[in-house]
Amino acid sequence: MPWFVRGSAFIVLTAMMALSSPVPAQGLATTPLRQSFDLQVLWPPIPVAIAGKLQLVYELHLTNFARVDLALRRIQLLDSASGSIVGDFRESELQGLIGRIDHSAGAMEKLLIPSGVRAVAYLALPIQSSGAAGRALTHRIEYEVRSEVPELAVVEGGAFRIRDEPRLSLGPPLRGGSWAAIYNATWERGHRRVLFAVQGSVHIPGRFAIDWIKVERNGKYFDRDGSRVADWYGYGAEVLAVADSIVATTRDGVAESSVVAENPTRTSPDGAAGNYIALNLGGGWYAFYEHLKPGSIQVKPGDRVQRGRVIGLLGYTGESTGPHLHFHVSDGNAALNAEGVPYRLQDFRILGTYPSVEAFAQSRPWEPLAAGVDAERSGEFPAPFTVVEFSSK
C-alpha cells in the first residue's frame, strides 16, 4: 500500500520566484522568467494520530512577488520521488484552506492575492504509518495572472521532508469528565490559525492546542445563564502534570473577574494566557497550561513533579471566553515564540461528540458514542469536539 492516502489537507503557502514551466533542453526556445510566488514550509510536520488516523498537519506560506494580482486556482501536493499527486485542492476547497493576515474575519475573497501579500493555507493530509518518515513532498500551484491579458501559470516549490521524531505520550491534564476537546482547524481566529511574529520569526504555538471545557450530558457547560464564573462546571477543577517533568515557568497574580464577559477583553499577546504553568518535558518539549485561577498555582520553577500531581486549578484569567483549560505542547519555553507540536494522550475514554460547532455553541446535547465503537483510546490525539472521560485517580 502506498505511504500516503488521498484526503483533505490544510496548507500554509509561501510563494517563490519560479519558472512558469520547466527549463527546456539546451537549444530549444526558453520560457521567460516570471515573478510569482515564494513558497515555504516553515515548520516541517511530525505525523500525528487524530482519532486513530495518522495525519500530517502543517502550513505552507505563499507570498506574491509579482507586480500584479495572482489568483489561486489549484494546489497539488506531490511525492518528490515519484511525482505522483497525493493531494489535490481546487478553488471550492481552497476558499476554506486559505488564511489571510490582511483580511478581517469573515472576508470571502481569499484566493486573489495582491502584490506583496502573504497567504497561508492549512493542510491535514492522511498518511500511512509505514514509510512516511523521511519522505519528501513538494507543491505545484496553478494560478491566474491578473494582467491586461489574463493567463494561467504554474509554479512548484515548498519542498520538505516528513520529520521522523517521537510523538510525546502524555497523561491526562485533568481528572474525570465529561470534558469536551474544543478546537477547530477552520476557525479564522482559532489556535490553529493564529500566527505570532514577536521576536523576528513567525510561529504557531497553538497548532495542536485544545481548550478543555467540562460539559454535562445535556450539552451545557454552566448553570443558569453562565454569566457567573463560578457557575461553569469546570471552574476550579484540579489541573494535573501530564508527565514526570520539571517546572520551567509560572505566572500567577493575574486578576480574575467574577463574571464572564460577553466579549473577551483584548489583551497584549503576552497577557492572553493569564496565569500559566510551563513544564519541561525533556527533549526540548514544553507543556503549557493557561488561564489558571489566581493563587492556585502549587509549583515553582525548578520543582520536579510526577505525572498526576495537582499543579493548579482551572480558572478564567487572560483572554478567555469562559472558564476552561488551554493546553498545548511546544518546542520551546515560550508561550508565543515557539512551534506547537503534536502529542498523544495515553489513556482516555470517548463518551461522544458534538455533531457540529453550532451544537456546542448553542449548548445542545452531544451525541453518545455509537454502539460497537471502541470507547477506550490510547496513544492518540482526540478529534475536535470529542467528549472524553479521564481516569479519576
C-alpha positions in Angstrom: 0.0 0.0 0.0 1.4 3.5 -0.8 2.7 5.5 2.1 0.1 8.2 1.5 -3.7 8.3 1.4 -5.6 10.8 -0.6 -7.6 13.1 1.6 -8.4 16.7 2.7 -5.5 18.9 3.7 -4.7 22.2 5.3 -1.7 24.0 3.8 0.3 27.1 4.5 1.8 28.6 1.3 4.8 30.9 0.9 5.5 31.5 -2.8 8.8 31.6 -4.6 10.3 33.1 -7.7 10.0 30.4 -10.3 9.6 29.5 -13.9 6.0 29.1 -15.3 7.2 25.8 -16.8 10.3 23.5 -16.5 13.6 24.7 -18.1 13.7 23.2 -21.7 16.6 21.3 -23.1 19.5 23.3 -24.5 18.9 24.7 -27.9 15.1 24.8 -27.5 13.1 28.1 -27.1 13.0 29.2 -23.5 10.1 30.5 -21.4 10.8 33.9 -19.9 11.3 34.0 -16.1 8.2 35.1 -14.3 7.8 36.8 -10.9 5.2 34.8 -8.9 5.0 33.1 -5.5 7.6 32.4 -2.8 6.6 29.0 -1.3 7.9 27.8 2.0 7.1 25.3 4.6 8.4 26.9 7.8 7.6 24.0 10.1 8.2 20.5 8.6 5.5 18.4 10.1 5.6 15.5 12.5 2.9 12.9 12.0 0.0 12.9 14.5 -2.7 10.4 15.1 -6.0 12.2 15.4 -9.0 10.0 16.3 -6.8 7.0 15.3 -5.9 8.2 11.8 -2.3 9.3 11.1 -2.1 12.8 9.5 0.4 15.5 8.5 -0.8 18.8 9.9 1.3 21.8 8.7 1.2 25.1 6.8 2.7 26.4 3.6 3.3 30.2 3.3 2.7 31.9 0.0 3.9 35.5 -0.8 3.1 37.2 -4.1 6.3 38.9 -5.5 4.7 39.8 -8.8 3.6 43.3 -9.6 0.1 42.2 -10.3 -2.6 40.3 -8.5 -2.4 36.5 -8.7 -5.5 34.3 -8.2 -5.1 30.8 -6.8 -6.8 28.1 -8.8 -5.3 24.8 -7.6 -2.9 23.4 -5.1 -1.4 19.9 -5.6 0.8 18.1 -3.2 3.3 15.8 -4.9 5.6 13.0 -3.9 9.0 14.3 -4.8 10.5 10.9 -5.8 7.7 9.6 -8.0 5.9 12.9 -9.0 2.6 11.3 -8.0 -0.2 13.5 -6.7 -1.0 12.9 -3.1 -3.3 15.9 -2.5 -5.4 17.9 -5.0 -7.3 21.0 -3.9 -9.3 23.3 -6.3 -11.0 26.6 -5.9 -14.0 25.5 -3.9 -11.9 23.8 -1.3 -9.1 26.4 -1.3 -11.5 29.1 -0.1 -11.7 27.2 3.3 -8.0 26.3 3.4 -6.5 29.8 2.9 -5.8 32.2 5.7 -5.0 35.9 5.1 -3.4 38.2 7.7 -4.5 41.2 5.7 -8.2 40.2 5.8 -10.7 40.7 8.6 -12.6 37.7 9.9 -15.3 36.5 7.5 -13.8 38.1 4.4 -14.8 35.9 1.4 -12.3 36.7 -1.3 -9.1 35.0 -0.1 -7.8 33.5 -3.3 -7.0 36.7 -5.1 -3.5 37.6 -3.7 -2.4 41.2 -4.3 1.2 42.1 -5.0 3.3 41.9 -1.8 0.7 40.0 0.2 1.2 36.7 2.1 -1.4 33.9 2.3 -1.3 30.8 4.4 -3.0 27.5 3.5 -3.7 24.9 6.2 -3.3 21.2 5.5 -4.1 17.9 7.2 -3.0 15.1 4.9 -4.0 11.5 5.9 -1.0 9.1 5.6 0.1 5.5 6.3 2.4 5.0 9.2 4.8 2.7 7.2 7.4 4.6 5.1 6.2 8.1 5.9 9.2 9.3 7.9 11.8 11.0 5.7 9.6 11.1 2.6 10.0 14.2 0.5 7.0 16.2 -0.7 6.6 19.3 -2.8 3.8 21.5 -4.1 2.5 22.6 -7.5 0.4 25.8 -7.6 -1.8 26.7 -10.5 -2.8 30.4 -10.6 -4.1 33.1 -12.9 -2.1 36.2 -13.6 -4.4 39.2 -13.5 -2.7 41.3 -16.1 -4.3 43.2 -19.1 -4.5 39.8 -20.8 -5.1 37.2 -18.0 -3.2 34.0 -18.3 -2.8 30.7 -16.4 0.6 29.8 -15.0 2.2 27.1 -12.7 4.9 27.3 -10.1 6.4 24.5 -8.0 8.2 24.7 -4.6 7.9 24.5 -0.9 9.7 21.1 -0.7 10.1 19.4 2.7 10.7 16.0 4.3 8.4 14.4 6.9 10.1 14.5 10.2 11.0 11.3 12.0 10.6 12.3 15.6 8.9 10.5 18.5 5.5 11.7 19.4 5.1 12.6 23.0 3.0 10.2 25.1 1.3 12.1 27.9 -1.1 11.5 30.8 -4.3 13.5 31.3 -4.2 17.2 32.2 -7.5 16.8 34.1 -9.5 14.2 36.1 -12.8 12.5 35.3 -15.3 14.1 32.9 -17.1 14.9 30.9 -14.5 17.1 29.2 -15.0 18.5 25.6 -12.0 18.9 23.4 -12.7 22.3 21.9 -10.7 23.2 18.7 -11.4 23.6 15.0 -8.8 23.9 12.3 -11.2 26.1 10.1 -11.8 28.9 12.7 -10.2 32.0 11.3 -9.2 33.2 14.8 -8.8 29.8 16.3 -5.5 28.5 17.8 -4.6 26.7 14.5 -4.6 29.9 12.5 -3.1 32.5 14.9 0.4 33.3 13.9 2.8 35.3 16.2 5.9 37.1 14.9 7.2 38.5 18.2 11.0 38.0 18.0 11.9 38.2 14.4 10.2 35.0 13.1 6.7 33.7 12.8 5.3 30.7 14.8 2.1 28.9 15.5 2.3 27.9 19.2 -1.3 26.7 19.3 -1.1 24.4 16.3 -2.3 21.5 18.5 -3.9 23.4 21.3 -7.1 22.2 23.0 -9.4 24.2 25.2 -10.8 21.7 27.7 -14.3 22.6 28.9 -16.4 20.5 31.3 -19.9 19.7 30.0 -23.0 17.9 31.1 -25.0 15.3 29.2 -27.5 17.9 28.1 -24.7 19.8 26.4 -24.5 22.7 28.7 -21.2 23.8 30.3 -22.6 26.1 33.0 -25.6 26.5 35.3 -28.2 29.3 34.9 -27.2 31.7 32.2 -23.4 31.2 32.5 -22.7 34.9 33.4 -21.1 34.0 36.7 -17.7 32.3 36.5 -18.5 30.1 39.5 -21.5 28.6 37.6 -19.2 27.0 34.9 -18.9 23.3 35.6 -15.1 23.1 35.1 -14.2 26.2 37.2 -11.8 25.3 40.0 -11.0 21.8 38.7 -7.7 20.3 39.6 -5.1 20.6 36.8 -2.6 17.8 36.6 1.0 17.3 35.4 0.9 15.2 32.2 4.4 13.7 32.8 7.3 13.4 35.2 8.9 16.8 34.4 10.5 19.9 35.7 8.6 23.2 36.2 10.1 25.6 33.7 8.0 28.8 34.1 5.0 30.0 36.2 3.0 33.2 36.3 0.4 34.0 39.0 -1.3 37.1 40.2 -3.3 37.9 37.1 -6.7 39.1 38.4 -9.9 37.2 37.6 -13.3 38.7 37.1 -16.3 37.0 38.9 -18.5 37.4 35.8 -18.0 36.2 32.2 -17.7 39.0 29.7 -20.0 38.8 26.7 -17.0 39.7 24.6 -13.5 38.8 25.8 -11.3 41.7 26.8 -8.4 42.1 24.3 -5.0 41.9 25.9 -1.4 42.1 24.8 -0.2 38.9 23.2 1.9 38.2 26.3 -1.1 38.7 28.6 -3.6 36.4 26.7 -2.5 33.3 28.6 -3.4 34.8 32.0 -1.9 32.7 34.9 0.0 29.8 33.4 2.5 27.0 34.0 5.0 25.5 31.6 6.5 22.1 32.3 9.8 21.0 30.8 9.0 17.5 29.4 12.6 16.9 28.2 13.9 16.6 24.6 13.2 20.3 24.0 9.4 19.9 24.5 7.3 22.0 26.9 3.7 21.7 28.1 1.7 24.9 28.7 -1.4 25.2 30.9 -3.1 28.6 30.6 -6.0 30.7 32.2 -5.4 29.3 35.7 -7.2 30.5 38.8 -5.3 33.3 40.7 -3.4 32.0 43.7 -3.9 28.3 42.7 -0.5 27.5 41.3 1.1 25.0 43.6 4.6 24.7 42.0 7.5 27.0 41.2 10.3 27.0 38.6 12.8 24.2 39.2 10.4 21.9 41.0 10.3 18.3 39.9 6.8 17.0 39.5 5.4 13.5 38.9 2.7 12.6 36.4 -0.7 13.2 38.0 0.4 15.7 40.6 -2.0 18.7 41.1 -0.2 21.8 39.9 -3.0 24.4 39.8 -6.7 25.0 39.3 -8.8 25.8 36.2 -9.7 29.4 36.0 -10.7 32.4 34.0 -7.7 34.7 33.5 -6.2 36.3 30.5 -8.1 36.5 27.2 -10.9 33.9 27.6 -14.5 33.4 26.5 -15.2 31.4 29.7 -13.5 29.2 32.3 -11.5 26.4 30.6 -8.0 24.9 30.5 -6.0 25.8 27.4 -3.4 23.1 26.9 -0.7 22.8 24.3 2.8 21.5 23.8 5.6 23.4 22.0 9.3 23.1 21.1 10.4 25.9 23.4 9.9 27.5 26.8 8.0 30.4 25.3 4.2 30.9 25.2 4.4 32.6 21.7 7.9 32.3 20.3 7.8 28.5 19.7 6.1 26.0 17.4 3.2 23.9 18.6 4.0 20.1 18.3 1.8 17.0 18.3 1.4 14.6 21.2 -0.5 11.5 22.2 -2.8 11.1 25.3 -2.0 7.7 26.8 -5.5 6.8 28.1 -8.9 8.3 27.8 -12.5 7.1 27.2 -14.6 8.6 24.4 -18.2 9.4 25.6 -19.5 11.0 22.5 -19.1 14.1 20.4 -20.9 17.3 19.5 -22.2 16.9 15.9 -21.2 20.5 14.9 -19.7 23.7 16.1 -23.2 25.2 16.3 -24.4 22.4 18.6 -21.6 23.2 21.0 -22.1 27.0 20.8 -25.8 26.6 21.4 -25.3 24.1 24.3 -27.3 21.4 22.5 -26.8 17.8 23.7 -23.8 15.9 22.4 -24.3 12.6 20.8 -23.1 9.4 22.6 -20.6 7.1 21.0 -22.2 4.8 18.5 -22.8 1.2 19.6 -19.9 -1.2 18.7 -17.3 1.6 18.6 -14.4 1.1 21.0 -14.5 3.9 23.6 -11.2 3.1 25.2 -8.4 5.1 23.5 -4.6 5.3 24.0 -1.8 6.9 22.1 -3.9 9.4 20.0 -5.0 13.0 19.8 -8.8 13.5 20.3 -10.9 14.7 17.4 -12.5 18.2 17.5 -15.5 18.5 19.9 -15.0 15.0 21.2 -16.3 14.5 24.7 -14.0 12.3 26.9 -13.5 11.0 30.3 -10.1 10.7 32.0 -9.2 8.5 34.9 -10.5 9.8 38.3 -7.3 8.8 40.1 
